[in-house]
Protein backbone atom coordinates (compact mmCIF):
# COMPACT_ATOMS: atom_id res chain seq x y z
CA UNK A 1 0.00 0.00 0.00
CA UNK A 2 1.22 3.48 -0.82
CA UNK A 3 -0.30 6.56 0.79
CA UNK A 4 -0.97 8.06 -2.64
CA UNK A 5 -3.32 5.19 -3.53
CA UNK A 6 -5.36 5.44 -0.30
CA UNK A 7 -8.39 7.72 -0.42
CA UNK A 8 -11.49 8.32 1.68
CA UNK A 9 -14.84 8.83 -0.01
CA UNK A 10 -18.48 9.20 0.96
CA UNK A 11 -20.56 6.39 -0.55
CA UNK A 12 -24.02 7.88 0.05
CA UNK A 13 -25.76 5.01 -1.73
CA UNK A 14 -24.42 2.55 0.87
CA UNK A 15 -24.69 5.09 3.73
CA UNK A 16 -21.05 4.87 4.63
CA UNK A 17 -17.65 6.49 4.27
CA UNK A 18 -15.01 4.23 2.76
CA UNK A 19 -11.23 3.95 2.78
CA UNK A 20 -10.08 2.72 -0.60
CA UNK A 21 -6.71 1.48 -1.76
CA UNK A 22 -7.02 2.17 -5.46
CA UNK A 23 -10.46 0.63 -6.17
CA UNK A 24 -10.51 -1.83 -3.26
CA UNK A 25 -12.55 -0.92 -0.16
CA UNK A 26 -10.28 -1.62 2.82
CA UNK A 27 -12.36 0.02 5.53
CA UNK A 28 -15.57 1.88 6.23
CA UNK A 29 -17.69 3.60 8.82
CA UNK A 30 -21.41 3.17 8.28
CA UNK A 31 -24.36 5.25 9.39
CA UNK A 32 -28.11 5.54 9.06
CA UNK A 33 -30.33 8.57 9.54
CA UNK A 34 -32.57 8.72 12.59
CA UNK A 35 -36.00 10.35 12.86
CA UNK A 36 -34.41 13.68 13.83
CA UNK A 37 -32.16 13.79 10.75
CA UNK A 38 -29.00 12.92 12.67
CA UNK A 39 -26.57 10.38 11.26
CA UNK A 40 -26.20 7.41 13.58
CA UNK A 41 -22.72 5.93 13.18
CA UNK A 42 -23.02 2.30 14.23
CA UNK A 43 -19.95 0.47 12.91
CA UNK A 44 -16.38 1.12 11.77
CA UNK A 45 -14.09 -1.50 10.31
CA UNK A 46 -10.59 -1.52 8.81
CA UNK A 47 -9.24 -4.58 6.99
CA UNK A 48 -6.71 -6.39 9.21
CA UNK A 49 -4.01 -6.01 6.57
CA UNK A 50 -4.31 -2.23 6.95
CA UNK A 51 -4.55 -1.98 10.74
CA UNK A 52 -2.05 0.12 12.65
CA UNK A 53 -1.64 2.65 9.85
CA UNK A 54 -3.95 5.36 11.19
CA UNK A 55 -6.58 4.75 8.57
CA UNK A 56 -9.43 4.51 11.09
CA UNK A 57 -8.66 8.00 12.37
CA UNK A 58 -8.28 9.36 8.84
CA UNK A 59 -11.62 7.78 7.89
CA UNK A 60 -13.59 9.03 10.89
CA UNK A 61 -12.02 12.49 10.74
CA UNK A 62 -12.99 12.77 7.07
CA UNK A 63 -16.54 11.56 7.82
CA UNK A 64 -17.03 14.02 10.68
CA UNK A 65 -15.63 16.91 8.64
CA UNK A 66 -18.07 16.04 5.86
CA UNK A 67 -20.98 15.79 8.31
CA UNK A 68 -20.09 19.23 9.64
CA UNK A 69 -19.90 20.71 6.13
CA UNK A 70 -23.34 19.28 5.38
CA UNK A 71 -24.77 20.89 8.53
CA UNK A 72 -25.73 17.56 10.11
CA UNK A 73 -25.33 16.15 13.61
CA UNK A 74 -24.42 12.62 14.68
CA UNK A 75 -25.08 9.92 17.23
CA UNK A 76 -22.00 7.77 17.90
CA UNK A 77 -23.12 4.23 18.71
CA UNK A 78 -19.89 2.86 17.25
CA UNK A 79 -17.26 2.71 20.00
CA UNK A 80 -14.50 3.76 17.59
CA UNK A 81 -16.34 6.93 16.55
CA UNK A 82 -17.23 7.67 20.17
CA UNK A 83 -13.60 7.26 21.30
CA UNK A 84 -12.38 9.36 18.36
CA UNK A 85 -14.64 12.23 19.45
CA UNK A 86 -13.45 11.89 23.05
CA UNK A 87 -9.83 12.22 21.84
CA UNK A 88 -10.72 15.09 19.46
CA UNK A 89 -13.06 17.37 21.42
CA UNK A 90 -13.35 19.79 18.52
CA UNK A 91 -15.93 17.34 17.10
CA UNK A 92 -18.15 17.30 20.22
CA UNK A 93 -20.33 20.02 18.73
CA UNK A 94 -21.64 17.42 16.25
CA UNK A 95 -23.18 15.31 19.03
CA UNK A 96 -26.14 15.93 21.29
N, C-alpha and C positions, 0 to 999 in steps of 0.2 A: 504494500500500500504506500502510495506517495500522497503527501498532503494536498498536492495540486489536483488529485483525482477525487478527493473527498469533498462532497458538497452537502448542504442541508437544504431541503425544499419542503414546502407545504403541499401536501397531497390532499386537497379539500374533498375530493371525491371519496377517499377512504377515511376522512376525518382523522388525519394524523400528519405529523411532521416526520420526515424521513432523513436519515443519513445515508448517502449513497457513495459508493466507491465505483466510479464510472457509472454504469447503469445498474449495478447490483445494490439492492437495499440491504444495508448491514446494521441498521438500527432504526428505531422509531419511538415516538411517544404519541399515544392515541388519546383522543378526546371525544366527547359527545356533548351536544348542547343540552342544558337543562331548561326547565319551564321559564326561568327568569332571563334566559339568553346568555348565561355564563357558559364557559367551556369547562367541562368537567374532565380533567386529565386523570385517567384511571390506570394507565400502564405505560412503562418505558422499558425498552429492551435494546441491548447492544449485542451483536453477534460475539460469541466468546473469542473468536479469532481477532477481534478488534478491541477487546477490553483492555483497560489500563492505558489508553491513549488519549483520554480526555474527551472522547467523542460524546459521551452522555451529557457532559456539561455544555459542550458546544451546541448540541441538539436542543437541550432545554432552554438555554439562553436565547437561541435563535427563535424558538417557539414563543417564549414570553415577550421578546421584543416585537414579534409580529402581532401577537395578541394586543399589546399596548398600542401599536400603530393603528390597529383596526378599531380601537376604542372599546374593546371587550374586557370582561373580568373573568377570573377563573376560580375553580374549586379544585384543590390538589388532593385527590384521593390516592394517587400514586405516591408511594413513600419517597421515590427518587426526586420527583418534582417538589414535594413538600420539603425535603431536606435541602434541595438546591435553593429554595426561597429562604429558608432559615439561614443559610450561609451567605446569601446575597440579599440583604434586607431592602435594597433598592427596588426589588420586585414585590414587596409586601403590599404596595398600593393596588396590585391587581387582584388581591384576595379580599374576601369579606371579613 
